Amino acid sequence: MTQRLANSVNLPEEQRFFRGGLSWEKFKAIQASFQNVQGVRLFYCQGVLEIVTSGKPHEAIKCLIGLLLGQYFLEQGIEFFPSLCSITATQSAILQPLNNKMAS
């Protein structure tokens, strides 16, 4: 039996917003204001802020992949403990590899 995900017109798609010319300090302030907002991710690279919202199709696929991985781990006897963490870096941690490369 084959299952197919319905592609409904009512499902909002992912949205992206870009803003250039921001300092690291301004990015951190904006990031703090989005701290408790679910479904929004912030990215920062060389003064450009990208705000991305997760649409329902993304969330449905993410959930489906999680279920499939969970079943695989169960069948293979693999112990797995999911965590809901994200990677947060400091400006110095981001610049450190660049500084090391320039020094050599």
DATA-V655456 format. One record per backbone hydrogen bond with DSSP energy under -1.0 kcal/mol. CO is the residue of the C=O (numbers start at 1). NH is the residue of the N-H. Records with the same first field share a line. If there is no record, write none. Layout:
# DATA-V655456
CO = NH ; NH
This chain:
# DATA-V655456
15 = 53
17 = 51
19 = 49
23 = 27
24 = 28
25 = 29
26 = 30
27 = 31
28 = 32
29 = 33
30 = 34
32 = 35
34 = 37
39 = 54
41 = 52
43 = 50
45 = 48
47 = 22
48 = 45
49 = 19
50 = 43
51 = 17
52 = 41
55 = 59
56 = 60
57 = 61
58 = 62
59 = 63
60 = 64
61 = 65
62 = 66
63 = 67
64 = 68
65 = 69
66 = 70
67 = 71
68 = 72
69 = 73
70 = 74
71 = 75
72 = 76
73 = 78
90 = 94
91 = 95
92 = 96
95 = 99
96 = 100
97 = 101
98 = 102
99 = 103
100 = 104
